[in-house]
Amino acid sequence: MESIGLHPYTPFIRDLASRDSEVGILLIELLPISMHVTAHPVPPALLIASALNSILDDLGISRIVLASHSYGTFVTSCILHDSCTSHSSPPAEPHPLLSKIAHVLLIDPIPILLHLPPVAFNFLYRLPSSASEWQLWYFASTDPDIARTLGRAFFWTEGVAWKEDIRRWMRIEHSGDGASLGVSRRRRNIAVVLAGADQIVPAEYVRRYLTGEPEPSLRWVGEGWADWVDDEFSGEIATGFDKNTARSVTEGDLEVLFYPGLNHAMVFDTPERWGPVLEVLERFIQGD
């Protein structure tokens, strides 16, 4: 699920498609957040979830790995919350889409620690000074549809993700009563990709919040993180992105990739940067 248009992801998607021709890729583009002039704002998450579920049913697809970036991670969070909006109580039955989601990959995630000021301030109110800030301001923040979406149809309480929420998503529990969705997999795996110099997301705070580690590492894995209580266990730390440091998919693991010095979306700039991200996707697909 994309952020601001599909074009920036084209090389990344081409590389992903070339690795396994038997794996289908479904690209979801939300036009009101993609530099298009549209008549309506972004649809509610419930409508997006229902539309995506209908597409999967029509295509005969029963299991997916859901990967999203930037604003797409906010929509993903809304969907995984199950209620799809904080303004209504959780439904009696879980949305049918949830049982199809095997694993989740969040790149430059918006919803984690969304209650803090940086995301809204950096995107909507900050006066640009650096080249990257001017680029964000000119091409995104002041785009008519994007400004309308984020200024009039973006409510942080609908998609904010706390650790407790993420663990519930990994345990595949229904938000209404905590019951299991009744799917074969006991646990989802979730991977989070952070850019250390992200000009929108407070990446360092998010990293510390998820891992509990004072110092950053390129790859951090919390085995069985879904069942941790108050971070009583420590995660595995890797010093690089080499495939030899990667681990096989088990269940309920949280994996955090941290790119020091990279800005928002820069992980998609070169194959060397997106290679570890594709490696995570491949493991998720093969491990389902």
NUMARFI-955704 format. One record per residue (C-alpha): x, y, z; residue in one letter. Coordinates in steps of 0.05 Angstrom, whole numbers. Example, Ala and Ser with C-alpha at 12.3 -4.5 7.8 and 13.67 -1.06 7.14 Angstrom:
# residues 2
SITE      xx      yy      zz  mardo
SITE     246     -90     156      A
SITE     273     -21     143      S
END
This chain:
# residues 288
SITE      xx      yy      zz  mardo
SITE       0       0       0      M
SITE      33      63     -25      E
SITE      41     133       2      S
SITE      44     191     -48      I
SITE      36     156    -115      G
SITE      67      92    -143      L
SITE     122     123    -186      H
SITE     176     127    -132      P
SITE     169      53    -119      Y
SITE     175      29    -191      T
SITE     248       4    -187      P
SITE     235     -30    -121      F
SITE     172     -64    -147      I
SITE     208     -85    -211      R
SITE     263    -118    -169      D
SITE     211    -153    -125      L
SITE     173    -179    -186      A
SITE     237    -206    -217      S
SITE     254    -249    -157      R
SITE     195    -296    -162      D
SITE     148    -296    -221      S
SITE      99    -342    -185      E
SITE      84    -291    -130      V
SITE      29    -241    -147      G
SITE      37    -167    -129      I
SITE     -25    -125    -117      L
SITE     -10     -50    -117      L
SITE     -59      -5     -80      I
SITE     -57      69    -100      E
SITE    -100     119     -63      L
SITE    -112     175    -113      L
SITE    -130     231     -63      P
SITE     -61     224     -32      I
SITE     -24     213     -98      S
SITE     -19     283    -129      M
SITE     -84     275    -167      H
SITE    -141     325    -167      V
SITE    -200     284    -142      T
SITE    -271     299    -121      A
SITE    -270     261     -56      H
SITE    -220     252       1      P
SITE    -188     186      20      V
SITE    -244     134      34      P
SITE    -253     110     106      P
SITE    -209      52     125      A
SITE    -269       6     130      L
SITE    -287      19      58      L
SITE    -214       9      36      I
SITE    -212     -57      74      A
SITE    -277     -81      43      S
SITE    -254     -62     -27      A
SITE    -187     -96     -18      L
SITE    -222    -159       9      N
SITE    -269    -160     -51      S
SITE    -209    -155     -99      I
SITE    -174    -212     -64      L
SITE    -237    -255     -66      D
SITE    -247    -241    -140      D
SITE    -174    -261    -153      L
SITE    -179    -323    -110      G
SITE    -125    -299     -62      I
SITE    -132    -324       9      S
SITE     -66    -303      41      R
SITE     -24    -240      33      I
SITE      36    -204      61      V
SITE      15    -132      71      L
SITE      71     -82      58      A
SITE      59      -8      64      S
SITE      98      57      65      H
SITE      88     125      99      S
SITE      15     145      94      Y
SITE      -1      74      73      G
SITE      23      50     142      T
SITE     -30      94     174      F
SITE     -85      61     132      V
SITE     -55      -7     149      T
SITE     -58      10     222      S
SITE    -131      31     216      C
SITE    -148     -35     182      I
SITE    -110     -78     233      L
SITE    -146     -41     289      H
SITE    -207     -78     263      D
SITE    -256     -25     286      S
SITE    -227      17     229      C
SITE    -246      81     267      T
SITE    -238     104     338      S
SITE    -307     137     334      H
SITE    -344      70     336      S
SITE    -340       9     380      S
SITE    -307     -54     353      P
SITE    -352     -96     308      P
SITE    -382    -161     334      A
SITE    -345    -200     281      E
SITE    -274    -186     254      P
SITE    -268    -160     183      H
SITE    -257    -218     135      P
SITE    -194    -184     107      L
SITE    -157    -194     173      L
SITE    -155    -270     167      S
SITE    -120    -262      99      K
SITE     -62    -221     126      I
SITE      -4    -268     141      A
SITE      51    -218     158      H
SITE      60    -142     157      V
SITE     117     -97     134      L
SITE     116     -24     154      L
SITE     166      24     120      I
SITE     175      94     148      D
SITE     115      81     193      P
SITE      69     140     210      I
SITE      24     109     264      P
SITE      75      90     317      I
SITE      81     146     369      L
SITE      34     187     326      L
SITE       9     223     389      H
SITE      75     261     390      L
SITE      79     327     350      P
SITE     133     312     298      P
SITE      92     279     243      V
SITE      37     332     239      A
SITE      85     390     251      F
SITE     138     366     201      N
SITE      88     354     146      F
SITE      38     410     155      L
SITE      67     467     195      Y
SITE     142     469     191      R
SITE     174     525     152      L
SITE     223     492     103      P
SITE     297     508     107      S
SITE     336     450      77      S
SITE     331     424       6      A
SITE     294     361      28      S
SITE     245     402      69      E
SITE     231     448      10      W
SITE     219     387     -34      Q
SITE     170     358      16      L
SITE     134     424      24      W
SITE     128     440     -50      Y
SITE     111     371     -78      F
SITE      71     342     -20      A
SITE      51     388      37      S
SITE      21     442      -8      T
SITE      -9     394     -60      D
SITE     -84     409     -60      P
SITE    -109     338     -49      D
SITE     -54     318      -1      I
SITE     -64     381      40      A
SITE    -139     368      42      R
SITE    -130     295      63      T
SITE     -81     310     119      L
SITE    -114     375     141      G
SITE    -186     353     140      R
SITE    -189     276     138      A
SITE    -130     254     181      F
SITE    -145     239     254      F
SITE     -87     210     293      W
SITE    -132     172     343      T
SITE    -159     129     286      E
SITE     -92     100     267      G
SITE     -44     109     324      V
SITE      -8      44     341      A
SITE      16      28     411      W
SITE      60     -32     428      K
SITE      -1     -65     458      E
SITE     -38     -57     391      D
SITE      20     -85     352      I
SITE      25    -146     398      R
SITE     -50    -158     390      R
SITE     -42    -155     315      W
SITE      14    -205     319      M
SITE     -27    -252     363      R
SITE     -84    -244     311      I
SITE    -136    -225     363      E
SITE    -202    -191     349      H
SITE    -204    -122     380      S
SITE    -275    -132     404      G
SITE    -262    -187     455      D
SITE    -190    -209     446      G
SITE    -211    -275     415      A
SITE    -171    -308     360      S
SITE    -193    -298     289      L
SITE    -191    -373     280      G
SITE    -138    -376     226      V
SITE     -85    -430     221      S
SITE     -26    -386     239      R
SITE     -19    -371     313      R
SITE      24    -310     305      R
SITE      38    -257     253      R
SITE     108    -229     242      N
SITE     116    -154     235      I
SITE     177    -117     207      A
SITE     189     -43     215      V
SITE     238      -4     171      V
SITE     263      63     198      L
SITE     306     118     168      A
SITE     350     149     221      G
SITE     346     220     191      A
SITE     272     217     173      D
SITE     246     288     165      Q
SITE     174     266     181      I
SITE     176     206     228      V
SITE     212     211     296      P
SITE     251     148     277      A
SITE     299     146     336      E
SITE     241     151     386      Y
SITE     203      97     349      V
SITE     265      52     348      R
SITE     275      59     423      R
SITE     201      50     437      Y
SITE     198     -16     399      L
SITE     266     -46     417      T
SITE     280     -17     485      G
SITE     353     -10     463      E
SITE     390      55     479      P
SITE     437      47     420      E
SITE     416      34     348      P
SITE     433     -29     309      S
SITE     421     -41     235      L
SITE     378    -103     248      R
SITE     342    -119     312      W
SITE     298    -180     322      V
SITE     252    -192     381      G
SITE     237    -267     379      E
SITE     167    -280     405      G
SITE     158    -205     416      W
SITE      83    -214     411      A
SITE      83    -246     480      D
SITE     134    -201     515      W
SITE     111    -167     578      V
SITE     141     -98     592      D
SITE     201    -116     547      D
SITE     226    -168     596      E
SITE     266    -203     542      F
SITE     322    -175     500      S
SITE     325    -178     425      G
SITE     378    -205     378      E
SITE     424    -152     349      I
SITE     458    -156     282      A
SITE     514    -110     261      T
SITE     495    -109     187      G
SITE     443    -125     135      F
SITE     480    -186     108      D
SITE     435    -245      93      K
SITE     476    -287     140      N
SITE     450    -245     197      T
SITE     377    -256     177      A
SITE     336    -308     213      R
SITE     281    -354     191      S
SITE     209    -336     202      V
SITE     180    -366     265      T
SITE     118    -335     297      E
SITE     105    -270     333      G
SITE     172    -239     317      D
SITE     184    -164     311      L
SITE     241    -143     265      E
SITE     267     -72     262      V
SITE     314     -49     206      L
SITE     347      18     220      F
SITE     383      60     167      Y
SITE     425     114     200      P
SITE     430     177     159      G
SITE     374     162     110      L
SITE     315     209     101      N
SITE     242     192      90      H
SITE     233     143      30      A
SITE     307     142      14      M
SITE     308      67      26      V
SITE     277      61     -44      F
SITE     333      99     -78      D
SITE     382      43     -92      T
SITE     382     -34     -94      P
SITE     435     -35     -39      E
SITE     386       1       7      R
SITE     322     -37     -10      W
SITE     357    -105     -13      G
SITE     348    -120      61      P
SITE     275     -99      56      V
SITE     263    -147      -1      L
SITE     298    -201      38      E
SITE     248    -192      94      V
SITE     190    -194      45      L
SITE     217    -258      13      E
SITE     222    -291      81      R
SITE     152    -270      99      F
SITE     125    -297      33      I
SITE     163    -363      37      Q
SITE     147    -372     111      G
SITE      72    -365     104      D
END
